[in-house]
Amino acid sequence: MATEPDSSEPFRIVDSPWFWGLAFSLMALVGIGLIARKFDARQRQVEGRFLGRQQAAIERSRRAAGLPPVDLAEEAHDREIAQPRRIVPLWTLATAAGLAAIGSSVMLHREWRASQEDTASAQAKKPPAGAGGLRV
């Protein structure tokens, strides 16, 4: 059972879930940056096979419909001409990780600022150190 943190405890950044959200989303951005070139080459292969299978399926349906067959080798296009952009681009993942990092950093800053205000208000409510034993 979780309890509310004591206001006398200092703010520990590693106790915040927003810190971990920020850390993991930044690591995701670093990972995306590191794999971008390999991902592009691999995705080009996968999408090329997909486009080839798609053309083969079209040709099978043409033959099943009784249309004259088309030589797929003659009709082949360069992959970059047929599909200049990736079907699954990497920028979508990078954008999601970037938005998660921005959101986590904003929330972490708000949480930190709130803890600083709580600490300041707790300090203002405490009596001075020397006046604790005197009563009038």
N, CA, C and O atoms as a GROMACS GRO file, in nm:
protein
  544
    1MET      N    1   0.085  -0.117   0.000
    1MET     CA    2   0.000   0.000   0.000
    1MET      C    3   0.089   0.123   0.000
    1MET      O    4   0.174   0.138   0.088
    2ALA      N    5   0.072   0.208  -0.096
    2ALA     CA    6   0.155   0.328  -0.109
    2ALA      C    7   0.104   0.437  -0.016
    2ALA      O    8  -0.016   0.455   0.002
    3THR      N    9   0.198   0.509   0.040
    3THR     CA   10   0.162   0.622   0.126
    3THR      C   11   0.212   0.749   0.061
    3THR      O   12   0.302   0.746  -0.024
    4GLU      N   13   0.156   0.860   0.101
    4GLU     CA   14   0.200   0.989   0.050
    4GLU      C   15   0.339   1.017   0.105
    4GLU      O   16   0.366   0.989   0.222
    5PRO      N   17   0.428   1.072   0.022
    5PRO     CA   18   0.560   1.103   0.072
    5PRO      C   19   0.554   1.216   0.175
    5PRO      O   20   0.475   1.309   0.162
    6ASP      N   21   0.637   1.204   0.276
    6ASP     CA   22   0.643   1.305   0.381
    6ASP      C   23   0.697   1.435   0.322
    6ASP      O   24   0.793   1.434   0.245
    7SER      N   25   0.634   1.547   0.358
    7SER     CA   26   0.676   1.675   0.301
    7SER      C   27   0.814   1.716   0.348
    7SER      O   28   0.877   1.803   0.288
    8SER      N   29   0.864   1.654   0.457
    8SER     CA   30   0.998   1.688   0.504
    8SER      C   31   1.106   1.618   0.423
    8SER      O   32   1.224   1.655   0.430
    9GLU      N   33   1.068   1.516   0.346
    9GLU     CA   34   1.167   1.448   0.263
    9GLU      C   35   1.202   1.534   0.143
    9GLU      O   36   1.114   1.596   0.084
   10PRO      N   37   1.329   1.537   0.106
   10PRO     CA   38   1.364   1.613  -0.014
   10PRO      C   39   1.315   1.542  -0.139
   10PRO      O   40   1.295   1.420  -0.140
   11PHE      N   41   1.296   1.618  -0.244
   11PHE     CA   42   1.249   1.562  -0.370
   11PHE      C   43   1.360   1.479  -0.432
   11PHE      O   44   1.471   1.528  -0.455
   12ARG      N   45   1.329   1.353  -0.459
   12ARG     CA   46   1.425   1.264  -0.526
   12ARG      C   47   1.375   1.241  -0.666
   12ARG      O   48   1.267   1.186  -0.687
   13ILE      N   49   1.453   1.283  -0.761
   13ILE     CA   50   1.411   1.277  -0.901
   13ILE      C   51   1.390   1.134  -0.949
   13ILE      O   52   1.302   1.110  -1.032
   14VAL      N   53   1.468   1.039  -0.897
   14VAL     CA   54   1.454   0.900  -0.943
   14VAL      C   55   1.329   0.832  -0.890
   14VAL      O   56   1.294   0.724  -0.935
   15ASP      N   57   1.261   0.895  -0.794
   15ASP     CA   58   1.135   0.839  -0.744
   15ASP      C   59   1.017   0.878  -0.832
   15ASP      O   60   0.906   0.828  -0.814
   16SER      N   61   1.040   0.967  -0.926
   16SER     CA   62   0.931   1.015  -1.010
   16SER      C   63   0.913   0.924  -1.133
   16SER      O   64   1.011   0.893  -1.200
   17PRO      N   65   0.791   0.883  -1.162
   17PRO     CA   66   0.769   0.804  -1.285
   17PRO      C   67   0.795   0.888  -1.410
   17PRO      O   68   0.826   0.833  -1.516
   18TRP      N   69   0.783   1.020  -1.399
   18TRP     CA   70   0.809   1.107  -1.515
   18TRP      C   71   0.957   1.107  -1.550
   18TRP      O   72   0.993   1.120  -1.668
   19PHE      N   73   1.043   1.093  -1.451
   19PHE     CA   74   1.187   1.082  -1.478
   19PHE      C   75   1.214   0.958  -1.562
   19PHE      O   76   1.291   0.963  -1.658
   20TRP      N   77   1.153   0.847  -1.524
   20TRP     CA   78   1.178   0.722  -1.597
   20TRP      C   79   1.115   0.726  -1.735
   20TRP      O   80   1.170   0.671  -1.830
   21GLY      N   81   1.000   0.790  -1.747
   21GLY     CA   82   0.940   0.809  -1.879
   21GLY      C   83   1.031   0.891  -1.968
   21GLY      O   84   1.048   0.859  -2.086
   22LEU      N   85   1.090   0.997  -1.913
   22LEU     CA   86   1.184   1.080  -1.989
   22LEU      C   87   1.309   1.002  -2.026
   22LEU      O   88   1.355   1.008  -2.140
   23ALA      N   89   1.363   0.928  -1.930
   23ALA     CA   90   1.485   0.851  -1.956
   23ALA      C   91   1.464   0.746  -2.066
   23ALA      O   92   1.546   0.734  -2.157
   24PHE      N   93   1.355   0.672  -2.057
   24PHE     CA   94   1.332   0.567  -2.156
   24PHE      C   95   1.296   0.624  -2.293
   24PHE      O   96   1.334   0.567  -2.395
   25SER      N   97   1.224   0.735  -2.297
   25SER     CA   98   1.192   0.792  -2.428
   25SER      C   99   1.316   0.853  -2.492
   25SER      O  100   1.330   0.847  -2.614
   26LEU      N  101   1.407   0.910  -2.413
   26LEU     CA  102   1.532   0.960  -2.470
   26LEU      C  103   1.620   0.845  -2.519
   26LEU      O  104   1.686   0.856  -2.623
   27MET      N  105   1.621   0.735  -2.445
   27MET     CA  106   1.696   0.618  -2.491
   27MET      C  107   1.634   0.560  -2.619
   27MET      O  108   1.706   0.509  -2.705
   28ALA      N  109   1.503   0.568  -2.631
   28ALA     CA  110   1.437   0.524  -2.754
   28ALA      C  111   1.482   0.610  -2.871
   28ALA      O  112   1.507   0.559  -2.980
   29LEU      N  113   1.491   0.741  -2.850
   29LEU     CA  114   1.538   0.830  -2.956
   29LEU      C  115   1.682   0.799  -2.995
   29LEU      O  116   1.716   0.800  -3.114
   30VAL      N  117   1.766   0.772  -2.898
   30VAL     CA  118   1.905   0.735  -2.927
   30VAL      C  119   1.908   0.604  -3.005
   30VAL      O  120   1.982   0.593  -3.104
   31GLY      N  121   1.830   0.506  -2.962
   31GLY     CA  122   1.824   0.378  -3.033
   31GLY      C  123   1.775   0.392  -3.175
   31GLY      O  124   1.828   0.330  -3.266
   32ILE      N  125   1.673   0.475  -3.195
   32ILE     CA  126   1.622   0.498  -3.330
   32ILE      C  127   1.730   0.563  -3.416
   32ILE      O  128   1.747   0.527  -3.533
   33GLY      N  129   1.801   0.657  -3.359
   33GLY     CA  130   1.911   0.720  -3.433
   33GLY      C  131   2.020   0.622  -3.472
   33GLY      O  132   2.079   0.632  -3.580
   34LEU      N  133   2.048   0.527  -3.382
   34LEU     CA  134   2.154   0.430  -3.410
   34LEU      C  135   2.113   0.327  -3.515
   34LEU      O  136   2.197   0.281  -3.592
   35ILE      N  137   1.987   0.289  -3.519
   35ILE     CA  138   1.945   0.184  -3.612
   35ILE      C  139   1.885   0.236  -3.742
   35ILE      O  140   1.844   0.157  -3.827
   36ALA      N  141   1.878   0.367  -3.759
   36ALA     CA  142   1.807   0.425  -3.872
   36ALA      C  143   1.858   0.373  -4.007
   36ALA      O  144   1.779   0.338  -4.093
   37ARG      N  145   1.990   0.369  -4.025
   37ARG     CA  146   2.044   0.325  -4.154
   37ARG      C  147   2.015   0.177  -4.181
   37ARG      O  148   1.975   0.140  -4.291
   38LYS      N  149   2.035   0.094  -4.079
   38LYS     CA  150   2.008  -0.049  -4.096
   38LYS      C  151   1.859  -0.074  -4.115
   38LYS      O  152   1.819  -0.159  -4.194
   39PHE      N  153   1.777   0.000  -4.043
   39PHE     CA  154   1.633  -0.015  -4.058
   39PHE      C  155   1.590   0.020  -4.199
   39PHE      O  156   1.506  -0.050  -4.258
   40ASP      N  157   1.645   0.126  -4.254
   40ASP     CA  158   1.606   0.167  -4.389
   40ASP      C  159   1.642   0.060  -4.491
   40ASP      O  160   1.562   0.029  -4.579
   41ALA      N  161   1.762   0.005  -4.480
   41ALA     CA  162   1.803  -0.101  -4.574
   41ALA      C  163   1.715  -0.225  -4.559
   41ALA      O  164   1.671  -0.282  -4.658
   42ARG      N  165   1.690  -0.265  -4.438
   42ARG     CA  166   1.608  -0.383  -4.413
   42ARG      C  167   1.463  -0.358  -4.456
   42ARG      O  168   1.400  -0.446  -4.517
   43GLN      N  169   1.411  -0.242  -4.426
   43GLN     CA  170   1.273  -0.211  -4.463
   43GLN      C  171   1.258  -0.204  -4.615
   43GLN      O  172   1.154  -0.241  -4.668
   44ARG      N  173   1.361  -0.156  -4.683
   44ARG     CA  174   1.357  -0.153  -4.830
   44ARG      C  175   1.346  -0.296  -4.885
   44ARG      O  176   1.271  -0.319  -4.980
   45GLN      N  177   1.418  -0.390  -4.826
   45GLN     CA  178   1.409  -0.530  -4.870
   45GLN      C  179   1.270  -0.587  -4.844
   45GLN      O  180   1.210  -0.650  -4.931
   46VAL      N  181   1.221  -0.565  -4.724
   46VAL     CA  182   1.090  -0.619  -4.687
   46VAL      C  183   0.981  -0.561  -4.776
   46VAL      O  184   0.894  -0.634  -4.824
   47GLU      N  185   0.985  -0.432  -4.798
   47GLU     CA  186   0.884  -0.369  -4.882
   47GLU      C  187   0.898  -0.408  -5.028
   47GLU      O  188   0.798  -0.417  -5.099
   48GLY      N  189   1.021  -0.433  -5.074
   48GLY     CA  190   1.040  -0.481  -5.211
   48GLY      C  191   0.977  -0.618  -5.230
   48GLY      O  192   0.913  -0.645  -5.332
   49ARG      N  193   0.996  -0.706  -5.130
   49ARG     CA  194   0.931  -0.837  -5.138
   49ARG      C  195   0.780  -0.824  -5.134
   49ARG      O  196   0.709  -0.896  -5.205
   50PHE      N  197   0.730  -0.733  -5.053
   50PHE     CA  198   0.586  -0.710  -5.046
   50PHE      C  199   0.532  -0.664  -5.181
   50PHE      O  200   0.429  -0.713  -5.228
   51LEU      N  201   0.601  -0.568  -5.243
   51LEU     CA  202   0.556  -0.519  -5.373
   51LEU      C  203   0.562  -0.628  -5.479
   51LEU      O  204   0.475  -0.636  -5.566
   52GLY      N  205   0.666  -0.714  -5.472
   52GLY     CA  206   0.676  -0.826  -5.566
   52GLY      C  207   0.561  -0.924  -5.549
   52GLY      O  208   0.503  -0.970  -5.647
   53ARG      N  209   0.529  -0.956  -5.423
   53ARG     CA  210   0.417  -1.047  -5.397
   53ARG      C  211   0.285  -0.985  -5.441
   53ARG      O  212   0.196  -1.054  -5.490
   54GLN      N  213   0.273  -0.856  -5.422
   54GLN     CA  214   0.152  -0.787  -5.464
   54GLN      C  215   0.136  -0.794  -5.616
   54GLN      O  216   0.025  -0.818  -5.665
   55GLN      N  217   0.244  -0.773  -5.692
   55GLN     CA  218   0.237  -0.783  -5.837
   55GLN      C  219   0.208  -0.926  -5.881
   55GLN      O  220   0.134  -0.948  -5.977
   56ALA      N  221   0.267  -1.023  -5.812
   56ALA     CA  222   0.241  -1.163  -5.846
   56ALA      C  223   0.094  -1.198  -5.820
   56ALA      O  224   0.034  -1.272  -5.898
   57ALA      N  225   0.038  -1.147  -5.713
   57ALA     CA  226  -0.104  -1.172  -5.684
   57ALA      C  227  -0.193  -1.108  -5.790
   57ALA      O  228  -0.294  -1.166  -5.831
   58ILE      N  229  -0.155  -0.990  -5.835
   58ILE     CA  230  -0.232  -0.924  -5.942
   58ILE      C  231  -0.225  -1.008  -6.069
   58ILE      O  232  -0.325  -1.026  -6.138
   59GLU      N  233  -0.106  -1.060  -6.099
   59GLU     CA  234  -0.090  -1.142  -6.220
   59GLU      C  235  -0.169  -1.272  -6.208
   59GLU      O  236  -0.230  -1.315  -6.306
   60ARG      N  237  -0.170  -1.335  -6.091
   60ARG     CA  238  -0.250  -1.456  -6.073
   60ARG      C  239  -0.398  -1.429  -6.093
   60ARG      O  240  -0.469  -1.509  -6.154
   61SER      N  241  -0.445  -1.316  -6.041
   61SER     CA  242  -0.586  -1.283  -6.059
   61SER      C  243  -0.618  -1.251  -6.205
   61SER      O  244  -0.728  -1.278  -6.252
   62ARG      N  245  -0.521  -1.192  -6.277
   62ARG     CA  246  -0.540  -1.167  -6.420
   62ARG      C  247  -0.554  -1.299  -6.495
   62ARG      O  248  -0.642  -1.315  -6.579
   63ARG      N  249  -0.466  -1.392  -6.464
   63ARG     CA  250  -0.471  -1.522  -6.533
   63ARG      C  251  -0.598  -1.598  -6.498
   63ARG      O  252  -0.656  -1.665  -6.583
   64ALA      N  253  -0.642  -1.587  -6.371
   64ALA     CA  254  -0.765  -1.655  -6.330
   64ALA      C  255  -0.887  -1.596  -6.401
   64ALA      O  256  -0.986  -1.665  -6.424
   65ALA      N  257  -0.879  -1.469  -6.434
   65ALA     CA  258  -0.990  -1.402  -6.503
   65ALA      C  259  -0.987  -1.428  -6.654
   65ALA      O  260  -1.077  -1.386  -6.726
   66GLY      N  261  -0.884  -1.498  -6.701
   66GLY     CA  262  -0.875  -1.530  -6.843
   66GLY      C  263  -0.807  -1.423  -6.926
   66GLY      O  264  -0.812  -1.429  -7.049
   67LEU      N  265  -0.744  -1.326  -6.863
   67LEU     CA  266  -0.672  -1.222  -6.936
   67LEU      C  267  -0.536  -1.276  -6.980
   67LEU      O  268  -0.485  -1.371  -6.921
   68PRO      N  269  -0.477  -1.216  -7.083
   68PRO     CA  270  -0.346  -1.265  -7.127
   68PRO      C  271  -0.240  -1.241  -7.019
   68PRO      O  272  -0.242  -1.138  -6.951
   69PRO      N  273  -0.148  -1.336  -7.002
   69PRO     CA  274  -0.045  -1.320  -6.899
   69PRO      C  275   0.052  -1.206  -6.932
   69PRO      O  276   0.075  -1.174  -7.049
   70VAL      N  277   0.105  -1.146  -6.828
   70VAL     CA  278   0.204  -1.040  -6.841
   70VAL      C  279   0.333  -1.091  -6.781
   70VAL      O  280   0.334  -1.150  -6.673
   71ASP      N  281   0.444  -1.070  -6.852
   71ASP     CA  282   0.575  -1.111  -6.800
   71ASP      C  283   0.616  -1.013  -6.690
   71ASP      O  284   0.640  -0.895  -6.716
   72LEU      N  285   0.625  -1.064  -6.570
   72LEU     CA  286   0.657  -0.978  -6.456
   72LEU      C  287   0.799  -0.923  -6.465
   72LEU      O  288   0.825  -0.814  -6.414
   73ALA      N  289   0.889  -0.996  -6.527
   73ALA     CA  290   1.027  -0.947  -6.540
   73ALA      C  291   1.033  -0.824  -6.630
   73ALA      O  292   1.110  -0.732  -6.605
   74GLU      N  293   0.952  -0.824  -6.736
   74GLU     CA  294   0.951  -0.708  -6.825
   74GLU      C  295   0.879  -0.589  -6.761
   74GLU      O  296   0.913  -0.474  -6.788
   75GLU      N  297   0.781  -0.618  -6.678
   75GLU     CA  298   0.702  -0.512  -6.616
   75GLU      C  299   0.763  -0.461  -6.485
   75GLU      O  300   0.710  -0.368  -6.424
   76ALA      N  301   0.873  -0.521  -6.443
   76ALA     CA  302   0.933  -0.484  -6.315
   76ALA      C  303   0.983  -0.340  -6.318
   76ALA      O  304   1.035  -0.292  -6.419
   77HIS      N  305   0.966  -0.273  -6.207
   77HIS     CA  306   1.012  -0.136  -6.190
   77HIS      C  307   1.118  -0.134  -6.082
   77HIS      O  308   1.123  -0.222  -5.996
   78ASP      N  309   1.200  -0.033  -6.086
   78ASP     CA  310   1.295  -0.013  -5.978
   78ASP      C  311   1.216   0.014  -5.850
   78ASP      O  312   1.115   0.085  -5.852
   79ARG      N  313   1.261  -0.043  -5.740
   79ARG     CA  314   1.186  -0.029  -5.615
   79ARG      C  315   1.170   0.116  -5.574
   79ARG      O  316   1.065   0.155  -5.521
   80GLU      N  317   1.272   0.198  -5.598
   80GLU     CA  318   1.265   0.337  -5.558
   80GLU      C  319   1.167   0.415  -5.645
   80GLU      O  320   1.109   0.514  -5.600
   81ILE      N  321   1.149   0.372  -5.769
   81ILE     CA  322   1.051   0.437  -5.856
   81ILE      C  323   0.911   0.391  -5.818
   81ILE      O  324   0.818   0.472  -5.810
   82ALA      N  325   0.896   0.261  -5.794
   82ALA     CA  326   0.765   0.206  -5.760
   82ALA      C  327   0.717   0.254  -5.624
   82ALA      O  328   0.599   0.284  -5.606
   83GLN      N  329   0.806   0.262  -5.528
   83GLN     CA  330   0.770   0.301  -5.392
   83GLN      C  331   0.880   0.392  -5.337
   83GLN      O  332   0.968   0.344  -5.264
   84PRO      N  333   0.878   0.522  -5.370
   84PRO     CA  334   0.987   0.610  -5.328
   84PRO      C  335   0.993   0.631  -5.177
   84PRO      O  336   1.100   0.656  -5.122
   85ARG      N  337   0.880   0.621  -5.109
   85ARG     CA  338   0.879   0.640  -4.964
   85ARG      C  339   0.852   0.505  -4.898
   85ARG      O  340   0.793   0.415  -4.957
   86ARG      N  341   0.897   0.495  -4.774
   86ARG     CA  342   0.874   0.372  -4.699
   86ARG      C  343   0.727   0.360  -4.664
   86ARG      O  344   0.660   0.459  -4.635
   87ILE      N  345   0.677   0.237  -4.665
   87ILE     CA  346   0.540   0.211  -4.621
   87ILE      C  347   0.532   0.231  -4.470
   87ILE      O  348   0.436   0.288  -4.419
   88VAL      N  349   0.634   0.184  -4.400
   88VAL     CA  350   0.642   0.201  -4.254
   88VAL      C  351   0.763   0.290  -4.226
   88VAL      O  352   0.874   0.239  -4.213
   89PRO      N  353   0.744   0.421  -4.217
   89PRO     CA  354   0.858   0.511  -4.194
   89PRO      C  355   0.901   0.511  -4.047
   89PRO      O  356   0.822   0.488  -3.957
   90LEU      N  357   1.028   0.538  -4.028
   90LEU     CA  358   1.084   0.539  -3.893
   90LEU      C  359   1.051   0.670  -3.819
   90LEU      O  360   1.056   0.674  -3.696
   91TRP      N  361   1.019   0.774  -3.893
   91TRP     CA  362   0.992   0.902  -3.827
   91TRP      C  363   0.869   0.894  -3.737
   91TRP      O  364   0.857   0.973  -3.643
   92THR      N  365   0.778   0.801  -3.763
   92THR     CA  366   0.660   0.791  -3.676
   92THR      C  367   0.700   0.747  -3.535
   92THR      O  368   0.649   0.799  -3.436
   93LEU      N  369   0.792   0.651  -3.527
   93LEU     CA  370   0.841   0.608  -3.395
   93LEU      C  371   0.922   0.718  -3.329
   93LEU      O  372   0.911   0.740  -3.208
   94ALA      N  373   1.004   0.788  -3.408
   94ALA     CA  374   1.085   0.897  -3.352
   94ALA      C  375   0.995   1.009  -3.301
   94ALA      O  376   1.023   1.069  -3.196
   95THR      N  377   0.888   1.038  -3.373
   95THR     CA  378   0.796   1.143  -3.329
   95THR      C  379   0.726   1.102  -3.200
   95THR      O  380   0.711   1.183  -3.108
   96ALA      N  381   0.684   0.978  -3.192
   96ALA     CA  382   0.617   0.930  -3.069
   96ALA      C  383   0.714   0.936  -2.950
   96ALA      O  384   0.675   0.978  -2.841
   97ALA      N  385   0.837   0.894  -2.970
   97ALA     CA  386   0.936   0.898  -2.860
   97ALA      C  387   0.968   1.043  -2.823
   97ALA      O  388   0.986   1.074  -2.706
   98GLY      N  389   0.976   1.130  -2.922
   98GLY     CA  390   1.003   1.271  -2.894
   98GLY      C  391   0.889   1.336  -2.817
   98GLY      O  392   0.912   1.412  -2.723
   99LEU      N  393   0.766   1.307  -2.857
   99LEU     CA  394   0.651   1.361  -2.784
   99LEU      C  395   0.644   1.307  -2.642
   99LEU      O  396   0.609   1.379  -2.549
  100ALA      N  397   0.679   1.180  -2.625
  100ALA     CA  398   0.682   1.122  -2.490
  100ALA      C  399   0.790   1.189  -2.405
  100ALA      O  400   0.769   1.214  -2.287
  101ALA      N  401   0.904   1.219  -2.466
  101ALA     CA  402   1.012   1.287  -2.393
  101ALA      C  403   0.971   1.428  -2.353
  101ALA      O  404   0.997   1.471  -2.241
  102ILE      N  405   0.907   1.499  -2.444
  102ILE     CA  406   0.863   1.636  -2.414
  102ILE      C  407   0.757   1.634  -2.303
  102ILE      O  408   0.765   1.711  -2.208
  103GLY      N  409   0.659   1.546  -2.318
  103GLY     CA  410   0.554   1.537  -2.216
  103GLY      C  411   0.609   1.498  -2.079
  103GLY      O  412   0.569   1.555  -1.977
  104SER      N  413   0.700   1.401  -2.078
  104SER     CA  414   0.758   1.358  -1.950
  104SER      C  415   0.841   1.469  -1.887
  104SER      O  416   0.837   1.488  -1.765
  105SER      N  417   0.916   1.543  -1.968
  105SER     CA  418   0.999   1.650  -1.912
  105SER      C  419   0.912   1.763  -1.857
  105SER      O  420   0.945   1.822  -1.754
  106VAL      N  421   0.802   1.795  -1.926
  106VAL     CA  422   0.711   1.898  -1.874
  106VAL      C  423   0.651   1.854  -1.741
  106VAL      O  424   0.647   1.932  -1.646
  107MET      N  425   0.605   1.732  -1.735
  107MET     CA  426   0.543   1.683  -1.611
  107MET      C  427   0.647   1.669  -1.499
  107MET      O  428   0.615   1.696  -1.382
  108LEU      N  429   0.768   1.629  -1.532
  108LEU     CA  430   0.874   1.621  -1.432
  108LEU      C  431   0.906   1.759  -1.378
  108LEU      O  432   0.926   1.774  -1.257
  109HIS      N  433   0.911   1.858  -1.464
  109HIS     CA  434   0.938   1.995  -1.419
  109HIS      C  435   0.825   2.045  -1.330
  109HIS      O  436   0.851   2.110  -1.228
  110ARG      N  437   0.700   2.016  -1.366
  110ARG     CA  438   0.588   2.057  -1.282
  110ARG      C  439   0.594   1.990  -1.145
  110ARG      O  440   0.567   2.053  -1.043
  111GLU      N  441   0.628   1.862  -1.144
  111GLU     CA  442   0.637   1.789  -1.018
  111GLU      C  443   0.751   1.845  -0.932
  111GLU      O  444   0.735   1.861  -0.811
  112TRP      N  445   0.863   1.875  -0.993
  112TRP     CA  446   0.977   1.931  -0.920
  112TRP      C  447   0.943   2.068  -0.864
  112TRP      O  448   0.973   2.098  -0.748
  113ARG      N  449   0.877   2.152  -0.948
  113ARG     CA  450   0.840   2.286  -0.903
  113ARG      C  451   0.740   2.279  -0.788
  113ARG      O  452   0.749   2.357  -0.693
  114ALA      N  453   0.645   2.186  -0.795
  114ALA     CA  454   0.548   2.171  -0.686
  114ALA      C  455   0.618   2.127  -0.558
  114ALA      O  456   0.582   2.172  -0.449
  115SER      N  457   0.717   2.041  -0.569
  115SER     CA  458   0.788   1.997  -0.448
  115SER      C  459   0.871   2.112  -0.390
  115SER      O  460   0.886   2.122  -0.268
  116GLN      N  461   0.925   2.198  -0.477
  116GLN     CA  462   1.000   2.314  -0.428
  116GLN      C  463   0.908   2.411  -0.356
  116GLN      O  464   0.945   2.468  -0.253
  117GLU      N  465   0.787   2.431  -0.410
  117GLU     CA  466   0.689   2.519  -0.344
  117GLU      C  467   0.645   2.461  -0.211
  117GLU      O  468   0.628   2.534  -0.114
  118ASP      N  469   0.626   2.328  -0.206
  118ASP     CA  470   0.588   2.263  -0.080
  118ASP      C  471   0.697   2.279   0.024
  118ASP      O  472   0.670   2.304   0.141
  119THR      N  473   0.822   2.264  -0.020
  119THR     CA  474   0.936   2.280   0.072
  119THR      C  475   0.944   2.424   0.122
  119THR      O  476   0.968   2.447   0.240
  120ALA      N  477   0.922   2.520   0.032
  120ALA     CA  478   0.929   2.660   0.072
  120ALA      C  479   0.816   2.695   0.168
  120ALA      O  480   0.837   2.768   0.265
  121SER      N  481   0.697   2.643   0.144
  121SER     CA  482   0.585   2.673   0.234
  121SER      C  483   0.605   2.604   0.370
  121SER      O  484   0.566   2.658   0.473
  122ALA      N  485   0.665   2.485   0.369
  122ALA     CA  486   0.692   2.416   0.496
  122ALA      C  487   0.798   2.492   0.574
  122ALA      O  488   0.791   2.500   0.697
  123GLN      N  489   0.897   2.548   0.504
  123GLN     CA  490   1.002   2.626   0.572
  123GLN      C  491   0.943   2.755   0.630
  123GLN      O  492   0.984   2.799   0.737
  124ALA      N  493   0.847   2.814   0.560
  124ALA     CA  494   0.787   2.939   0.608
  124ALA      C  495   0.700   2.915   0.731
  124ALA      O  496   0.686   3.005   0.814
  125LYS      N  497   0.641   2.798   0.745
  125LYS     CA  498   0.552   2.768   0.858
  125LYS      C  499   0.629   2.730   0.984
  125LYS      O  500   0.575   2.738   1.095
  126LYS      N  501   0.754   2.688   0.968
  126LYS     CA  502   0.832   2.648   1.085
  126LYS      C  503   0.870   2.771   1.166
  126LYS      O  504   0.905   2.875   1.109
  127PRO      N  505   0.863   2.761   1.300
  127PRO     CA  506   0.908   2.874   1.382
  127PRO      C  507   1.060   2.885   1.377
  127PRO      O  508   1.128   2.787   1.348
  128PRO      N  509   1.113   3.002   1.404
  128PRO     CA  510   1.259   3.016   1.405
  128PRO      C  511   1.321   2.921   1.508
  128PRO      O  512   1.256   2.884   1.605
  129ALA      N  513   1.445   2.884   1.486
  129ALA     CA  514   1.510   2.783   1.570
  129ALA      C  515   1.523   2.828   1.714
  129ALA      O  516   1.509   2.745   1.804
  130GLY      N  517   1.549   2.953   1.741
  130GLY     CA  518   1.570   3.001   1.877
  130GLY      C  519   1.441   3.028   1.954
  130GLY      O  520   1.445   3.036   2.077
  131ALA      N  521   1.329   3.042   1.887
  131ALA     CA  522   1.205   3.080   1.954
  131ALA      C  523   1.120   2.961   1.995
  131ALA      O  524   1.009   2.981   2.044
  132GLY      N  525   1.166   2.841   1.977
  132GLY     CA  526   1.086   2.724   2.002
  132GLY      C  527   1.054   2.704   2.150
  132GLY      O  528   0.946   2.654   2.182
  133GLY      N  529   1.143   2.740   2.241
  133GLY     CA  530   1.119   2.713   2.383
  133GLY      C  531   1.053   2.828   2.456
  133GLY      O  532   1.012   2.808   2.570
  134LEU      N  533   1.041   2.945   2.401
  134LEU     CA  534   0.984   3.061   2.470
  134LEU      C  535   0.834   3.066   2.455
  134LEU      O  536   0.780   3.043   2.347
  135ARG      N  537   0.766   3.097   2.566
  135ARG     CA  538   0.621   3.115   2.561
  135ARG      C  539   0.590   3.247   2.631
  135ARG      O  540   0.652   3.284   2.730
  136VAL      N  541   0.494   3.313   2.577
  136VAL     CA  542   0.458   3.441   2.638
  136VAL      C  543   0.321   3.430   2.700
  136VAL      O  544   0.271   3.527   2.757
   0.00000   0.00000   0.00000
